[in-house]
Amino acid sequence: MPAGSEDPRAALQRLRAEVAKAVVGQDAVVTGLVIALLCRGHVLLEGVPGVAKTLLVRTIAAALDLDAKRLQFTPDLMPGDVTGSPVYDPRSAAFEFRTGPVFTNLLLADEINRTPPKTQSALLEVMEERQVSVDGMPRPLPEPFIVAATQNPIEYEGTYPLPEAQLDRFLLKLTVPLPARDEEIGVLRAHHAGFDPRDLKAAGVQRVASAADLAAGRASVQRVGVAEQVLAYIVDLCRATRTSPSLELGASPRGGTALLVTAKAWAWLAGRDYVTPDDIKAVARATLRHRVRLRPEAELEGVTADAVLDSVLATVPTPR
């Protein structure tokens, strides 16, 4: 266990209370982001404007003492603006690589679907290999590194659909809901009292965990046990999505491995060293909803990916 990581589970569980100093509610999304950090996975956050998606990511980075950078994706963004590019230095008469914003621990890719596929493809190697290759030379990214991307589910003008290959590289797709009435009153009360979302220190957000805690947590998650019948249950769920009449694309084997690691992280955060079928059900929607694609006729009927997954979870036999 790395130095300074006496109880990583307790440290990461304190994260919720610390994030609540700046963000009202959204406990499920905070848990999802912690799971992604434990699994070294990337997260797609979907929600209407004004539900604190950006603030949430910034607050988690501050509470974990991680370096974070925000990149606003726009139609004119170039791949080099994301990864960095060689720049000519007249003093040395040579090209030197200038790093882009991906060289950080937590990259906030804001409105990722507003940039064309050419620029989105710059993230494929970054997300999968955790490196940037320029002029044939790979440059590793810092550890830990995850991409937290946001997108608006209702605005389609000036946006580009994310390629399936890129969607599959996101470990989780989390929906950020509108707050409940009492929570929304709490938001107004905080702003009335002078809360400034751009000044997290004034809000009292402090470091409650570190990269060492994440590293120790990852090691513990890897040791979580999974019975053979639970492994078979994951496979049966993924295979059931491939035969669903509402889907033209079901979950791939990569979806199954993602479901396995997220369930192990969920179980560990709950204080157990083994995975139960309920753990798999708890993370199935967030892990698989972006890995399946609805048939056009199902979309016209108002069917959603979550509804299909609910049906799969209800029909596939649960191991005892």
N, C-alpha and C positions, 0 to 999 in steps of 0.2 A: 504494500500500500504506500503511495507516495507520501512524502513528508507533509504534515499539515492537514492530513485527511483522516482524522481519527474516526469520524462518523459521517461519511458522505451522504448517507440517506437522510439523516436529520438536517444536514446543511441544505440539501436540495429541497426538503419539505418546507423549510423556513422561507423559501423563495416566494411562495404564494402570499404570505403575509407582507413581505417587502414590496412585491409588485402592487399589492392592494393600496399602498400609499399613493400611487400615481394613477392606477387603473382600477375603476370600480367594476367588480364582477369579473367575468371571463376566466374563472378558475379552470374550466375544461381546456381552454386554449393554452393557458400557462402550463398545465400538465402535459399537453401535447408537445409544446416547445421543449420542455425538459426531457421528455422521451426522445425527441429528435437529437438533442445534444448527447444523451447517453448512448444512442445508437449510431452517432456520427451520420445522421441523415438530414435531408433538407425538407423544408416545410413550405407549402403553398397556403397562404392565408387568403380566404375569400370572404368579403363582406362589403356592405355598402359604405360610401364615404362617411367619415365622422364617427366610426365605432372604435377608434383608438388603436388601429392595427400598427401604425408606425410607432406610437407611444409605447405600446406593449413590448415591441422588440427592443426599443432603446432602453426601457426600464429593466428588462431581463439582462441585457448586456451590462448595465451598470451594477445590478445586484450580484452578478457573477464576476465582476471585474474583468470583462473581456473587451478587447478592442472591437469596435463596431464602426462600420461605414455605411452610409446611405447613398444609393445610386438611383436617380430618377430616370426611368426608362422612357424614352421619347422616340418618335418616328425617325429622327435624324441621328440617333445614337449609333456610333460605329463600334465594331468589335474591339478595336484598340482602346476605345474609351472605357471598356470593361476590364480587359486583361492587362493593359499597358502596351507599350510599343517602343521600338528602338528610336532614339532621338540623337541627332548628330551634335556632337560636342566640338565646337571649333577649337577649343584649347588643346584637346588631345587628337584632333583630326580623325575621330573614330565615332562609331555609333555606340551609344550606351543605352541599356534597357531601362526605361522609366516605368516603375510598377504602377499598375492600375488599382482601382478600389477593391478588387477581389483579394488582394493581399491583406487580409484581416481575419479576425476570428468569426465575426458574425456579419455577413453582408446582407443588408436590407435592400432587396431589389424591388423598388416601389413601382407599382403598376407595370409589372413585367410584360403584360400582353399589349403594351402600347408600342413596342419596338418590333421591327420586321424580323422574319426568320433568320436572316443573315446575321443579325446581332445576337439573337437568341441562341444561335448555334455556337457562339463564343463561350457560352456557359456549359456546353455539353462535356468538354474535357475537364473543365473546372469542377463540375459537380460529380463526375464519375471518377476521375483520376486524382483529383485534388492537386493539380499542377497546371502550369501554363507553359506551352511549348511555343517558343518564338525562335525563328532561324534554326530549327532543329535542336534547340537546347531546352530541356525540361527544367522548369523552375518550380520547386515544391511550394505549396501554400502553408501558412502557419497552422499549428495544431493547438486547439481544435479549430475546425472550419465548417460552418454550415451556411447555406443560403436560406434566408427567410424572404420569400417573394409574396407580394400582395397583388390582388387583382379585384376589380369591381364586377360583380355578377350581373349587373343590369345595364351597363353601358357598353355598347358594341361599336358605336361609331368611332373610327380611328383606332381600332384595336385589331390584333392579329391572333388567330387561334394558336395556342401553344402546340408544337409538334408532339405527336404521341411519344417519340423517343425521349423528349425532354420531360413530359409529364411523368413518365415511368421512373425518372430519376428522383422525383420527390418522394420521400419516405411517407409523408402524411399530407393530406389536404384537410385543413381545418376551416370550418365555417365560423366566422366571428359574428355572433348574433347581435341584434339590438338589445340594449339593456332592459331589464324589467323596470316597472314604474318606480319602485322604491330606489333602485340603483340609479335611475336617471335623475331622480331628485337629489341623490347624493353627488352626482356629477355637477349639477348646478350649484349645490351648496359649497362644494370645494372651489369652484371658480369664483363664486361670490366672495369667498374668504381670501381670494388672492392667489389661488393655485395657478402656476405658470407651467404648462407642459414642456416648455423649452428649458426649464431649470429644475432638473431632478434633484439636485443637492438641496435646494430650498424646500423641496417636498419631503426631505428626510430619507430619501432612498440611499441605503448604504450597502456595502458588500457583505453578503451573508454566506457566500460560497465562492469557490475559485476553480481554475482549470485543474488544479490538483484533485479537488473533490470530484470533478467530472471524470478524470482518469481513473480514480479509485472506484467510482460508481460503475464505469464501463467494465472494469475487471470483475466486479461483483455480479453484474448482469450476465456476463458470459458464463458464470458458474451456476446460473439458475437452471434447474433440471426440467426436462420435458419428457413425459412418458411417450411410449411408442404410439398408443392410441390417440394421444393429443396431436402428434405429428400427422397421423392419418386424417384426423379431423380437419386440420388446416388444408391438406391436399383435397379432401372431399369438398370443402367450401369453394376453393378455387376452381375445381373441375365443374362444380354446379353452375358457376357463373358462365362457363363456356357453352353450356347447353341451355341457358335461359332463353326463352323465345323473345324476350324484350331487349336482348343485347346482341349486337353484332360483333363485339369484341369483349372477351372475358379476361379474367386475371391471368397473367402469365406466371411461370415458375418464380420469376423475380417477385411477383406479388406475394407468393407463398413465403418466400424467405423474409420479405418485409414484415409480413404478419407474424412470423415467428419471433423476430427480434423485438418488435414493438410489444408483443405480449409478454416477453421475458422482462422488458423494462417496466411494464405496468405491474407485473407480479412483484418485482423487486421493490418498487416504490410503495407497494402495499404491505411490505414487510415479510414476503414469502420467498422461499428459495425453490419454488416449483410453480409450473404454469397449470392453470385449470382451464376448462372450456369457457368459463365465464370471463376469464382474462382475454381470451381470443375474441369473444363477442363484444367486449368493451372497446376494443381497438379496431374491429373489422371495418366499420364504415369509414373511419378516417384514413385507414391504410389502403382500402380498395376502391373508394368512390371515384378516384381520378384515373384508375387503371382499367375501368370498364367503359364501354361506349354504347349508348342507347341506339336502337334502330330508329330511323326517322319516323316511322309510323307510331312507335311507342312515345316518342317525344311529342308528336301531335296530339296524342291522347292524354298528355300531362303526366306521364310516368317519369319518375326521377330515379337516378342511380341509387340513392339511399333506399327508396321503396323496393327496388329489385333486391338489394342486399338484405333488407329486412325479410323479404320472402325467402331468400336462400337460407338465412340463419334460422328461419322457422321450419324449413322443410328438411334440411340436412340433419340426420340423427346425431344427437349429442352423446358422446361417450360417457359412460358412468365410471 
